[in-house]
């Protein structure tokens, strides 16, 4: 009887356009809300979450990563919640299983949330309008925009040390809108994110450099989640069997239109 129920659940499982791998319900756990894996994200995140709203997302690296986690856990549905970035990394959001939102693992954040094993290496990218002359030598003189509460904000303040205080925005959308509207001269955030924005800009925005910060992304769990050990096991298996690499090749390369390896690595001023 149990096998019959599992087969029926696997047949009913539907995760947009994602191709799932592995074995259905090989690593089961009980999600916060029965019948669905509840995943938080701060949108927009092209390449990672393809869609304009939670209900329209059907593909993307992190969405399909969540789909594969759900499948191996025996959960037939992925429910996406769009939340505020500051609240997410401050551990203020509730009733979710995990968050996948290009979240850098930091000791400060570990005080209020838990993280998975790292699944992606990240650098800090420098995005400008086409024709704006920004170099490693003059970036400190520019008006820089950052996302409040992000590792990019800390990096700009503590490492780049601009002459003018960086302007902080509540999300990526506001940051990039300000750059396009000439309200700031530079946007600094994860290279993966600015490359995606460059790809969407039709040549109007350009990633001119990146800083190697040694950062990695991890899935964010509510502090003390009872399911994190099982989800870590699933994520490790997705890394080991090449599923995440295939997702990167399929979704990130297409969204970015350029390899991070093609972006010059800058030294701090």
ZALUMVEX-70389 format. One record per residue (C-alpha): residue in one letter; chain; x negated, z, y. Coordinates in nm, 3 decimals. Layout:
# residues N
{node 'A','A',{X,Z,Y}} ...
***
This chain:
# residues 269
{node 'X','A',{0.000,0.000,0.000}} {node 'X','A',{-0.279,0.088,0.243}} {node 'X','A',{-0.442,-0.249,0.187}} {node 'X','A',{-0.112,-0.423,0.259}} {node 'X','A',{-0.073,-0.237,0.588}} {node 'X','A',{-0.428,-0.323,0.693}} {node 'X','A',{-0.384,-0.690,0.609}} {node 'X','A',{-0.062,-0.704,0.810}} {node 'X','A',{-0.226,-0.530,1.106}} {node 'X','A',{-0.525,-0.761,1.095}} {node 'X','A',{-0.296,-1.063,1.090}} {node 'X','A',{-0.106,-0.926,1.391}} {node 'X','A',{-0.422,-0.852,1.590}} {node 'X','A',{-0.451,-1.084,1.889}} {node 'X','A',{-0.725,-1.066,2.150}} {node 'X','A',{-0.682,-1.362,2.383}} {node 'X','A',{-0.938,-1.634,2.317}} {node 'X','A',{-1.193,-1.401,2.157}} {node 'X','A',{-1.342,-1.475,1.819}} {node 'X','A',{-1.386,-1.149,1.629}} {node 'X','A',{-1.651,-1.080,1.367}} {node 'X','A',{-1.710,-0.822,1.099}} {node 'X','A',{-1.446,-0.651,0.889}} {node 'X','A',{-1.106,-0.530,1.003}} {node 'X','A',{-1.086,-0.148,1.025}} {node 'X','A',{-1.440,-0.100,0.893}} {node 'X','A',{-1.495,0.185,1.144}} {node 'X','A',{-1.153,0.335,1.219}} {node 'X','A',{-1.074,0.591,1.487}} {node 'X','A',{-0.758,0.708,1.664}} {node 'X','A',{-0.732,0.566,2.016}} {node 'X','A',{-0.598,0.766,2.311}} {node 'X','A',{-0.278,0.561,2.309}} {node 'X','A',{-0.161,0.463,1.957}} {node 'X','A',{-0.182,0.096,1.870}} {node 'X','A',{-0.411,-0.011,2.152}} {node 'X','A',{-0.771,0.020,2.267}} {node 'X','A',{-0.745,0.119,2.632}} {node 'X','A',{-1.038,-0.021,2.829}} {node 'X','A',{-1.108,0.038,3.197}} {node 'X','A',{-1.284,-0.209,3.426}} {node 'X','A',{-1.341,-0.261,3.795}} {node 'X','A',{-1.243,-0.620,3.874}} {node 'X','A',{-1.330,-0.891,3.957}} {node 'X','A',{-1.605,-0.953,3.704}} {node 'X','A',{-1.628,-1.326,3.619}} {node 'X','A',{-1.813,-1.401,3.299}} {node 'X','A',{-1.754,-1.045,3.186}} {node 'X','A',{-1.374,-1.043,3.232}} {node 'X','A',{-1.223,-1.385,3.295}} {node 'X','A',{-0.894,-1.356,3.479}} {node 'X','A',{-0.745,-1.253,3.812}} {node 'X','A',{-0.557,-0.947,3.685}} {node 'X','A',{-0.562,-0.726,3.373}} {node 'X','A',{-0.267,-0.915,3.226}} {node 'X','A',{-0.432,-1.257,3.264}} {node 'X','A',{-0.766,-1.173,3.101}} {node 'X','A',{-0.819,-1.365,2.779}} {node 'X','A',{-1.197,-1.398,2.752}} {node 'X','A',{-1.536,-1.288,2.883}} {node 'X','A',{-1.836,-1.100,2.746}} {node 'X','A',{-1.706,-0.746,2.789}} {node 'X','A',{-1.344,-0.832,2.711}} {node 'X','A',{-1.447,-0.992,2.383}} {node 'X','A',{-1.685,-0.703,2.319}} {node 'X','A',{-1.382,-0.474,2.351}} {node 'X','A',{-1.186,-0.705,2.120}} {node 'X','A',{-1.455,-0.679,1.854}} {node 'X','A',{-1.461,-0.300,1.887}} {node 'X','A',{-1.083,-0.290,1.847}} {node 'X','A',{-1.092,-0.520,1.545}} {node 'X','A',{-1.355,-0.317,1.362}} {node 'X','A',{-1.163,0.000,1.446}} {node 'X','A',{-0.839,-0.144,1.306}} {node 'X','A',{-0.663,-0.149,1.645}} {node 'X','A',{-0.448,-0.461,1.699}} {node 'X','A',{-0.436,-0.468,2.080}} {node 'X','A',{-0.669,-0.434,2.381}} {node 'X','A',{-0.510,-0.292,2.697}} {node 'X','A',{-0.705,-0.354,3.018}} {node 'X','A',{-0.682,-0.117,3.316}} {node 'X','A',{-0.828,-0.211,3.655}} {node 'X','A',{-0.958,0.104,3.825}} {node 'X','A',{-1.155,0.202,4.135}} {node 'X','A',{-1.530,0.197,4.083}} {node 'X','A',{-1.605,0.528,4.253}} {node 'X','A',{-1.346,0.713,4.047}} {node 'X','A',{-1.463,0.552,3.725}} {node 'X','A',{-1.829,0.652,3.749}} {node 'X','A',{-1.733,0.995,3.886}} {node 'X','A',{-1.534,1.073,3.571}} {node 'X','A',{-1.203,1.088,3.758}} {node 'X','A',{-1.004,0.834,3.555}} {node 'X','A',{-0.792,0.944,3.260}} {node 'X','A',{-0.625,0.827,2.938}} {node 'X','A',{-0.868,0.558,2.827}} {node 'X','A',{-1.096,0.504,2.530}} {node 'X','A',{-1.391,0.343,2.703}} {node 'X','A',{-1.488,0.151,3.015}} {node 'X','A',{-1.686,-0.172,3.011}} {node 'X','A',{-1.774,-0.275,3.364}} {node 'X','A',{-2.147,-0.355,3.384}} {node 'X','A',{-2.210,0.017,3.428}} {node 'X','A',{-2.573,0.124,3.456}} {node 'X','A',{-2.667,0.433,3.258}} {node 'X','A',{-2.800,0.706,3.489}} {node 'X','A',{-2.875,1.076,3.451}} {node 'X','A',{-2.649,1.156,3.745}} {node 'X','A',{-2.351,0.986,3.584}} {node 'X','A',{-2.422,1.154,3.251}} {node 'X','A',{-2.326,1.484,3.412}} {node 'X','A',{-1.960,1.378,3.432}} {node 'X','A',{-1.922,1.098,3.172}} {node 'X','A',{-2.082,0.998,2.843}} {node 'X','A',{-2.246,0.663,2.764}} {node 'X','A',{-2.287,0.444,2.461}} {node 'X','A',{-2.613,0.304,2.339}} {node 'X','A',{-2.739,0.040,2.586}} {node 'X','A',{-2.603,-0.309,2.523}} {node 'X','A',{-2.744,-0.509,2.817}} {node 'X','A',{-3.058,-0.501,3.034}} {node 'X','A',{-3.005,-0.540,3.408}} {node 'X','A',{-3.207,-0.605,3.723}} {node 'X','A',{-3.105,-0.579,4.091}} {node 'X','A',{-3.026,-0.914,4.256}} {node 'X','A',{-3.043,-1.030,4.619}} {node 'X','A',{-2.757,-1.257,4.730}} {node 'X','A',{-2.754,-1.439,5.066}} {node 'X','A',{-2.573,-1.722,5.239}} {node 'X','A',{-2.738,-2.059,5.193}} {node 'X','A',{-2.993,-2.109,5.470}} {node 'X','A',{-3.038,-1.738,5.542}} {node 'X','A',{-3.412,-1.664,5.543}} {node 'X','A',{-3.457,-1.349,5.338}} {node 'X','A',{-3.787,-1.263,5.173}} {node 'X','A',{-3.947,-0.958,5.011}} {node 'X','A',{-4.134,-0.907,5.337}} {node 'X','A',{-3.837,-0.918,5.580}} {node 'X','A',{-3.549,-0.778,5.376}} {node 'X','A',{-3.591,-0.434,5.536}} {node 'X','A',{-3.500,-0.588,5.872}} {node 'X','A',{-3.171,-0.733,5.745}} {node 'X','A',{-2.822,-0.581,5.742}} {node 'X','A',{-2.766,-0.516,5.372}} {node 'X','A',{-2.434,-0.458,5.201}} {node 'X','A',{-2.388,-0.256,4.880}} {node 'X','A',{-2.108,-0.128,4.661}} {node 'X','A',{-2.050,0.241,4.729}} {node 'X','A',{-2.138,0.470,4.441}} {node 'X','A',{-2.339,0.201,4.262}} {node 'X','A',{-2.700,0.211,4.150}} {node 'X','A',{-2.751,-0.077,4.394}} {node 'X','A',{-2.658,0.152,4.683}} {node 'X','A',{-2.913,0.411,4.571}} {node 'X','A',{-3.177,0.145,4.512}} {node 'X','A',{-3.138,0.001,4.862}} {node 'X','A',{-3.150,0.342,5.031}} {node 'X','A',{-3.430,0.493,4.825}} {node 'X','A',{-3.649,0.192,4.743}} {node 'X','A',{-3.593,-0.091,4.990}} {node 'X','A',{-3.538,0.155,5.278}} {node 'X','A',{-3.381,-0.085,5.531}} {node 'X','A',{-3.430,-0.032,5.904}} {node 'X','A',{-3.050,-0.036,5.950}} {node 'X','A',{-2.833,0.179,5.719}} {node 'X','A',{-2.676,-0.031,5.446}} {node 'X','A',{-2.303,-0.099,5.479}} {node 'X','A',{-2.105,0.033,5.185}} {node 'X','A',{-1.799,-0.134,5.036}} {node 'X','A',{-1.546,0.002,4.787}} {node 'X','A',{-1.582,-0.288,4.546}} {node 'X','A',{-1.754,-0.618,4.474}} {node 'X','A',{-1.475,-0.823,4.630}} {node 'X','A',{-1.515,-0.656,4.969}} {node 'X','A',{-1.893,-0.684,4.949}} {node 'X','A',{-1.892,-1.056,4.883}} {node 'X','A',{-1.618,-1.126,5.137}} {node 'X','A',{-1.827,-0.950,5.402}} {node 'X','A',{-2.130,-1.160,5.313}} {node 'X','A',{-1.934,-1.486,5.335}} {node 'X','A',{-1.785,-1.374,5.668}} {node 'X','A',{-2.130,-1.306,5.823}} {node 'X','A',{-2.057,-0.932,5.848}} {node 'X','A',{-2.375,-0.859,5.651}} {node 'X','A',{-2.684,-1.070,5.585}} {node 'X','A',{-2.762,-0.964,5.228}} {node 'X','A',{-2.568,-0.829,4.931}} {node 'X','A',{-2.763,-0.628,4.674}} {node 'X','A',{-2.615,-0.546,4.335}} {node 'X','A',{-2.678,-0.627,3.968}} {node 'X','A',{-2.836,-0.968,3.913}} {node 'X','A',{-2.575,-1.054,3.651}} {node 'X','A',{-2.301,-0.995,3.909}} {node 'X','A',{-2.459,-1.187,4.198}} {node 'X','A',{-2.540,-1.480,3.970}} {node 'X','A',{-2.173,-1.499,3.877}} {node 'X','A',{-2.080,-1.493,4.246}} {node 'X','A',{-2.335,-1.766,4.320}} {node 'X','A',{-2.171,-1.978,4.051}} {node 'X','A',{-1.827,-1.934,4.211}} {node 'X','A',{-1.943,-2.007,4.565}} {node 'X','A',{-1.990,-2.386,4.530}} {node 'X','A',{-2.338,-2.365,4.676}} {node 'X','A',{-2.255,-2.142,4.972}} {node 'X','A',{-2.426,-1.832,4.831}} {node 'X','A',{-2.770,-1.815,4.669}} {node 'X','A',{-2.953,-1.553,4.464}} {node 'X','A',{-3.301,-1.560,4.616}} {node 'X','A',{-3.469,-1.275,4.428}} {node 'X','A',{-3.437,-0.984,4.189}} {node 'X','A',{-3.600,-0.644,4.145}} {node 'X','A',{-3.691,-0.511,3.802}} {node 'X','A',{-3.539,-0.162,3.789}} {node 'X','A',{-3.543,-0.098,3.414}} {node 'X','A',{-3.166,-0.041,3.414}} {node 'X','A',{-2.938,-0.092,3.116}} {node 'X','A',{-2.560,-0.114,3.083}} {node 'X','A',{-2.364,0.114,2.855}} {node 'X','A',{-2.000,0.165,2.766}} {node 'X','A',{-1.865,0.464,2.955}} {node 'X','A',{-1.668,0.727,2.763}} {node 'X','A',{-1.462,1.020,2.890}} {node 'X','A',{-1.683,1.329,2.878}} {node 'X','A',{-1.672,1.476,2.528}} {node 'X','A',{-1.474,1.190,2.371}} {node 'X','A',{-1.428,1.251,1.999}} {node 'X','A',{-1.450,0.877,1.930}} {node 'X','A',{-1.783,0.801,2.094}} {node 'X','A',{-1.991,0.834,1.778}} {node 'X','A',{-1.778,0.579,1.594}} {node 'X','A',{-1.773,0.343,1.895}} {node 'X','A',{-2.151,0.374,1.922}} {node 'X','A',{-2.179,0.274,1.557}} {node 'X','A',{-1.963,-0.031,1.622}} {node 'X','A',{-2.162,-0.133,1.932}} {node 'X','A',{-2.488,-0.096,1.741}} {node 'X','A',{-2.349,-0.322,1.468}} {node 'X','A',{-2.242,-0.581,1.729}} {node 'X','A',{-2.599,-0.583,1.861}} {node 'X','A',{-2.758,-0.595,1.517}} {node 'X','A',{-2.545,-0.877,1.376}} {node 'X','A',{-2.588,-1.095,1.686}} {node 'X','A',{-2.227,-1.084,1.804}} {node 'X','A',{-2.317,-0.969,2.156}} {node 'X','A',{-2.591,-1.229,2.190}} {node 'X','A',{-2.341,-1.501,2.104}} {node 'X','A',{-2.099,-1.362,2.362}} {node 'X','A',{-2.373,-1.372,2.624}} {node 'X','A',{-2.463,-1.730,2.538}} {node 'X','A',{-2.097,-1.835,2.553}} {node 'X','A',{-1.965,-1.653,2.857}} {node 'X','A',{-2.247,-1.537,3.083}} {node 'X','A',{-2.460,-1.851,3.089}} {node 'X','A',{-2.149,-2.055,3.170}} {node 'X','A',{-2.038,-1.820,3.448}} {node 'X','A',{-2.379,-1.781,3.608}} {node 'X','A',{-2.491,-2.142,3.604}} {node 'X','A',{-2.851,-2.017,3.602}} {node 'X','A',{-3.072,-1.803,3.387}} {node 'X','A',{-3.196,-1.472,3.529}} {node 'X','A',{-3.540,-1.591,3.419}} {node 'X','A',{-3.524,-1.860,3.688}} {node 'X','A',{-3.487,-1.605,3.970}} {node 'X','A',{-3.813,-1.485,4.132}} {node 'X','A',{-3.897,-1.118,4.072}} {node 'X','A',{-3.969,-0.943,4.402}} {node 'X','A',{-4.192,-0.648,4.471}} {node 'X','A',{-4.074,-0.372,4.699}} {node 'X','A',{-4.181,-0.394,5.062}} 
***
